[in-house]
Amino acid sequence: MQTPSSSPSSASGWHDVLMHHLEPLLGDFTAKMAIHTAALRALKRPPEQVGAQEVPQVLEGLKPMLNVFIGALRTTNTLTEISKAMEKLR
């Protein structure tokens, strides 16, 4: 039995929010790979198995990568925007 946090709809909800914010900055493929890599590094699981309550850990995993790609200030602003958008999903 799936828990509500690991259901496909909740997983796609947080994933869609991240993609919405990261695609314009990184492009489609790089945004997908960044999310995938961050989930594997932070939680040792692919994004499909990550629940909405674990997204803050994925965001922390994204931080070093985003710092390199878009700079520290823009990373901080982007992650703040994503966190606010995630709060609306709950």
Secondary structure, DSSP 8 states (H G I E B T S, - for coil): ---GGGSHHHHHHHHHHHHHHHHHHH-HHHHHHHHHHHHHHHHSS-GGG--GGGHHHHHHHHHHHHHHHH-HHHHHHHHHHHHHHHHHH-
